[in-house]
Amino acid sequence: MCLALMFTIQKLRHYMHAYIIHLVTKADPVKYVMSKPVLTERLAKWALLLNQYEIIYVPAKAVKGQTLANFLADHPIPANWKISYDLPDKEVFYIDIFLTWMMFFDGSTREDVAGAEVVFMSPQRQILPYSLQLSELCSNNVAEYQALIISLQIAINMGITTLEVFGDSKLIINQLLTEYEVRKDDIFPYFRLATQLLL
């Protein structure tokens, strides 16, 4: 923070000689530099540089309070203003909260086996993991799509209405977001089924 202040002083030196500077920050770098009993070369140089200017430290919380006070002073309540004790309909105070589930899917293929892993996380942060072996060997992209399709079918069977979906395949995610085009014919049926399930 002191270094950032030094850079600012170097850039705005001509302004700082002419005015009193109010430094608004959560920490007080000026006070830190000046209160060190033994200053190293760099801190000593900064202390000498800071002493040239009239810098007043203002805590950030005090500025927030002052801002509110200035706003209230600029917008006074009219003398003829009456307080209304009538509350709006009670329905205004109630909102529907949709509890969101999270789902993480991953599909992978090795030489002799293909598999899918799915993890559901409930709104209460309970974790439900699933691990499946796919019936046929396929490419990694097809395995990713199959993992997604299986996990979406599980979510539908569980009655989950709101779901955030996460996957580690940038290709699959961007194809589903229609940012990438599906070019391979063997992937297109999986893409179509996944988009139908996402609706």
C-alpha positions in Angstrom: 0.0 0.0 0.0 2.9 2.3 0.8 4.4 1.6 -2.6 1.1 2.4 -4.4 1.0 5.7 -2.4 4.5 6.5 -3.6 3.7 5.9 -7.2 0.6 8.1 -6.8 2.6 10.9 -5.3 5.2 10.7 -8.1 2.4 11.0 -10.7 0.4 13.7 -8.9 3.3 15.7 -7.4 2.2 19.1 -8.9 -1.3 18.7 -7.3 -0.1 17.6 -3.9 2.0 20.8 -3.4 -1.0 23.0 -3.9 -3.6 21.2 -1.8 -4.2 19.5 1.5 -4.5 15.8 0.7 -7.2 13.6 2.4 -6.1 10.0 2.1 -9.1 7.7 2.4 -8.2 4.1 3.2 -8.9 1.3 5.6 -5.3 1.1 6.7 -3.0 4.1 7.4 0.2 3.6 5.4 1.5 7.1 6.4 1.1 6.2 10.1 2.8 2.9 9.5 5.9 4.4 7.9 6.2 7.2 10.4 5.7 4.9 13.5 8.5 2.5 12.6 11.3 2.9 15.2 14.0 1.9 12.7 13.5 2.6 9.1 15.2 0.7 6.3 16.5 2.5 3.3 13.3 2.3 1.3 11.0 3.2 4.2 13.3 6.1 5.2 13.2 7.4 1.6 9.3 7.1 1.6 9.1 8.9 5.0 11.1 11.8 3.7 9.0 12.0 0.6 5.7 11.9 2.6 6.8 14.7 4.9 6.9 17.1 2.0 3.1 17.1 1.7 0.2 17.8 3.9 -1.5 14.5 4.0 -4.5 13.9 6.3 -5.5 10.2 6.9 -9.3 9.7 6.8 -10.6 6.2 7.8 -13.0 4.7 5.2 -15.8 4.1 7.7 -15.8 7.8 8.6 -16.2 8.7 5.0 -19.1 6.4 4.5 -20.9 8.0 7.5 -20.1 11.4 6.2 -21.5 10.6 2.8 -24.8 9.5 4.4 -24.9 12.7 6.5 -24.2 14.8 3.4 -27.0 13.1 1.5 -29.5 13.7 4.3 -28.4 17.3 4.5 -28.9 17.8 0.8 -32.3 16.1 0.8 -34.2 17.2 3.8 -37.6 15.8 4.7 -40.4 18.4 3.9 -42.1 19.9 6.9 -45.5 18.8 5.7 -44.5 15.2 5.1 -46.6 12.7 7.0 -45.5 9.3 8.2 -47.7 6.5 6.7 -48.4 3.6 9.0 -50.3 1.7 6.3 -48.4 -1.3 5.2 -48.7 -2.8 1.7 -50.3 -6.2 1.2 -48.7 -9.0 3.2 -47.9 -10.9 0.0 -45.2 -8.3 -0.8 -43.1 -9.5 2.1 -43.1 -13.1 0.9 -40.9 -14.4 -1.9 -40.5 -17.8 -3.4 -37.1 -19.3 -2.9 -36.0 -21.9 -5.4 -33.4 -24.1 -3.8 -30.7 -24.8 -6.3 -28.9 -28.1 -6.6 -25.5 -28.4 -8.1 -24.3 -31.2 -10.4 -20.8 -32.1 -11.5 -20.3 -34.6 -14.3 -17.3 -36.2 -15.9 -16.9 -38.9 -18.5 -13.7 -40.7 -19.5 -12.4 -43.5 -21.7 -9.4 -45.8 -21.3 -8.2 -48.6 -23.5 -10.6 -51.2 -22.2 -13.4 -49.3 -20.3 -15.4 -46.1 -20.4 -17.1 -44.6 -17.4 -19.0 -41.7 -16.0 -19.0 -40.0 -12.6 -21.7 -37.7 -11.3 -21.8 -35.8 -8.0 -25.0 -34.0 -6.9 -24.9 -31.4 -4.1 -28.2 -30.5 -2.4 -29.0 -27.0 -1.3 -28.2 -28.2 2.2 -24.7 -29.2 0.9 -25.3 -33.0 1.1 -23.3 -34.9 -1.5 -24.6 -37.7 -3.6 -22.0 -39.4 -5.7 -22.6 -41.8 -8.6 -20.1 -43.8 -10.6 -21.2 -45.7 -13.7 -19.5 -48.0 -16.2 -20.6 -47.3 -19.8 -21.6 -50.4 -21.9 -19.5 -49.6 -24.9 -16.1 -48.0 -25.7 -16.4 -44.6 -27.1 -14.4 -41.3 -27.5 -13.8 -39.0 -24.5 -16.3 -36.5 -25.9 -19.1 -39.1 -26.3 -18.3 -40.3 -22.7 -18.7 -36.8 -21.4 -22.0 -36.4 -23.2 -23.2 -39.8 -21.9 -22.2 -38.7 -18.3 -24.2 -35.5 -18.8 -27.2 -37.3 -20.2 -27.2 -39.9 -17.4 -26.9 -37.3 -14.7 -29.7 -35.2 -16.2 -31.9 -38.2 -16.3 -31.1 -38.9 -12.6 -31.9 -35.3 -11.7 -35.3 -35.5 -13.5 -36.1 -38.8 -11.7 -35.2 -37.1 -8.4 -37.6 -34.3 -9.1 -34.9 -31.6 -9.1 -36.4 -28.4 -10.8 -33.4 -26.0 -10.5 -30.0 -27.3 -11.2 -26.5 -25.7 -11.8 -24.5 -28.0 -14.1 -20.7 -28.1 -14.0 -18.4 -30.1 -16.3 -14.7 -30.1 -17.0 -15.0 -30.4 -20.8 -14.8 -27.0 -22.4 -15.9 -28.4 -25.7 -19.1 -29.9 -24.3 -20.0 -26.9 -22.2 -19.5 -24.4 -25.1 -21.4 -26.6 -27.5 -24.4 -26.6 -25.0 -24.1 -22.9 -24.7 -24.1 -22.7 -28.5 -20.8 -20.9 -28.5 -19.2 -23.8 -30.4 -20.7 -25.6 -33.3 -21.2 -29.4 -33.2 -19.3 -30.7 -36.2 -18.9 -34.4 -35.7 -21.8 -36.6 -36.6 -21.3 -39.2 -33.9 -21.7 -36.4 -31.2 -24.8 -34.7 -32.6 -27.4 -37.2 -31.3 -26.0 -36.9 -27.8 -25.9 -33.1 -28.1 -29.6 -33.1 -29.2 -30.7 -35.3 -26.3 -28.7 -33.3 -23.8 -30.2 -30.0 -24.9 -33.7 -31.6 -24.7 -33.1 -32.8 -21.2 -31.7 -29.3 -20.2 -35.0 -27.7 -21.1 
